[in-house]
Amino acid sequence: MLYQTLLRPALFRLDAERAHTLALTAAASLARSRTLAQIVHDAVARPRSRPVDVLGLTFPNPVGLAGGMDKNAVAPLAWWAFGFGFLELGTVTPRPQAGNDKPRMFRFPATGAVVNRMGFNNAGAVAVADRLADQTRRGLRPPIPIGISVGKNKDTSAERAADDFAGAAAVLAPHADFVTINVSSPNTVGLRALQNAADVRALVAAVRAASGTKPVLVKVAPELGGADLMTVLDAALEAGAAGFIATNTLSTAGRPDLPQGGLSGRPLREIALKKVAEIRAHIGTRAALIGCGGIDDAASARAMLSAGADLVQIYTGLVYEGPFLAAEVTRELAKSSGRESTKTDAQKD
Ligand SMILES: Cc1cc2nc3c(=O)[nH]c(=O)nc-3n(C[C@H](O)[C@H](O)[C@H](O)COP(=O)(O)O)c2cc1C
């Protein structure tokens, strides 16, 4: 295939972030033309898929773009053209920030992994909201659900974290179909400490109040487990969370063989899969669940859906398999009868 034989070798000669920026620039130029995007969509993303109804939304297929790939919403229409059934843009903080020093993204082709410590580099909530509004005005918003992930600025104290999450949500929710609370990146000091019942309850309440009627999800870390995970899930549900995303990257702290940051891709797959099963067993039909981590083909996507996910998301798989991975996975999923989409109690009211 063209990506594996031609594009990937060229991109892999570049630094990982440089390759990502180039790919994003190419996607952004495609996203500027409705006609071109439609042509690409018709060519690669034609397969009829079984739509999924969750979160009170209809997803044309269950394969989404994971947070962090398009932090600033530069190419939504291109992701749709490539076959994605939904997007999670961001993570966006209230104020723009540069992120950590480079290099901060590393590939490990032998294991299909990536390590990153980007640190929420993003243009800030107002700039991203303006861009989304502009895309809508110009008819360049794709016909798929768009979620926006919100976070806190690096220099905001833990005590003021809820103001950051709610501030970003207030600006961005009008342009989103759902809002995600990212308390699980390992690359902002103190962020994961917010994964406790009291903070999660307060964050969900604050973000819900700022997001109007839009469903609010919480994205969790793969390390969160046992009783800690259960109390966080319960607190989020009590505060009205509509769903969860499992998982974010695995911290490489204490792994001298790897750069410091968060591990994604194939080595995360089994861990994320177990986490999804564990979460589904606990929440039952009370909320939606999006599985993320190490999906790079139809079999791994199917395994995630079978473990209890309503939808899946991909980031690292795109690095290794190319932009048409979502279309390929969707096509394969549609061939197999798959799992019937189920409505959760949360969506029925
Ligand atoms: C370079 C990079 C940047 C990321 N940035 C974000 C982010 O801003 N927000 C977020 O929620 N997740 C972020 N993630 C995590 C992914 O959304 C996803 O949870 C994780 O990579 C596991 O999925 P994967 O194995 O398909 O990559 C990032 C991942 C990578 C590789």
The ligand as an SDF file (V2000), in Angstrom:
LIG
                    3D

 31 33  0  0  0  0  0  0  0  0999 V2000
    1.7390   12.6310   20.3870 C   0  0  0  0  0  0  0  0  0  0  0  0
    0.5170   12.3500   21.2090 C   0  0  0  0  0  0  0  0  0  0  0  0
   -0.2080   13.4060   21.7630 C   0  0  0  0  0  0  0  0  0  0  0  0
   -1.3520   13.1570   22.5220 C   0  0  0  0  0  0  0  0  0  0  0  0
   -2.0770   14.2080   23.0130 N   0  0  0  0  0  0  0  0  0  0  0  0
   -3.2310   13.9680   23.6850 C   0  0  0  0  0  0  0  0  0  0  0  0
   -4.0510   15.0380   24.1260 C   0  0  0  0  0  0  0  0  0  0  0  0
   -3.7620   16.2090   23.9030 O   0  0  0  0  0  0  0  0  0  0  0  0
   -5.2020   14.7370   24.7790 N   0  0  0  0  0  0  0  0  0  0  0  0
   -5.5850   13.4400   25.0230 C   0  0  0  0  0  0  0  0  0  0  0  0
   -6.6340   13.2250   25.6180 O   0  0  0  0  0  0  0  0  0  0  0  0
   -4.8330   12.4160   24.6160 N   0  0  0  0  0  0  0  0  0  0  0  0
   -3.6780   12.6390   23.9490 C   0  0  0  0  0  0  0  0  0  0  0  0
   -2.9210   11.5840   23.5140 N   0  0  0  0  0  0  0  0  0  0  0  0
   -3.3340   10.2000   23.8730 C   0  0  0  0  0  0  0  0  0  0  0  0
   -4.2110    9.5510   22.8060 C   0  0  0  0  0  0  0  0  0  0  0  0
   -5.4170   10.2420   22.6230 O   0  0  0  0  0  0  0  0  0  0  0  0
   -4.5480    8.1040   23.2030 C   0  0  0  0  0  0  0  0  0  0  0  0
   -5.2850    8.1040   24.4010 O   0  0  0  0  0  0  0  0  0  0  0  0
   -3.3200    7.2220   23.3910 C   0  0  0  0  0  0  0  0  0  0  0  0
   -2.3010    7.5920   22.5010 O   0  0  0  0  0  0  0  0  0  0  0  0
   -3.6440    5.7460   23.2200 C   0  0  0  0  0  0  0  0  0  0  0  0
   -4.1690    5.4800   21.9310 O   0  0  0  0  0  0  0  0  0  0  0  0
   -3.2570    4.9760   20.7060 P   0  0  0  0  0  0  0  0  0  0  0  0
   -2.5140    3.7620   21.1900 O   0  0  0  0  0  0  0  0  0  0  0  0
   -4.2230    4.6820   19.5940 O   0  0  0  0  0  0  0  0  0  0  0  0
   -2.3330    6.0800   20.3700 O   0  0  0  0  0  0  0  0  0  0  0  0
   -1.7700   11.8110   22.7520 C   0  0  0  0  0  0  0  0  0  0  0  0
   -1.0430   10.7460   22.1870 C   0  0  0  0  0  0  0  0  0  0  0  0
    0.0870   10.9930   21.4190 C   0  0  0  0  0  0  0  0  0  0  0  0
    0.8400    9.8320   20.8260 C   0  0  0  0  0  0  0  0  0  0  0  0
  1  2  1  0
  2  3  1  0
  2 30  2  0
  3  4  2  0
  4  5  1  0
  4 28  1  0
  5  6  2  0
  6  7  1  0
  6 13  1  0
  7  8  2  0
  7  9  1  0
  9 10  1  0
 10 11  2  0
 10 12  1  0
 12 13  2  0
 13 14  1  0
 14 15  1  0
 14 28  1  0
 15 16  1  0
 16 17  1  0
 16 18  1  0
 18 19  1  0
 18 20  1  0
 20 21  1  0
 20 22  1  0
 22 23  1  0
 23 24  1  0
 24 25  2  0
 24 26  1  0
 24 27  1  0
 28 29  2  0
 29 30  1  0
 30 31  1  0
M  END
$$$$
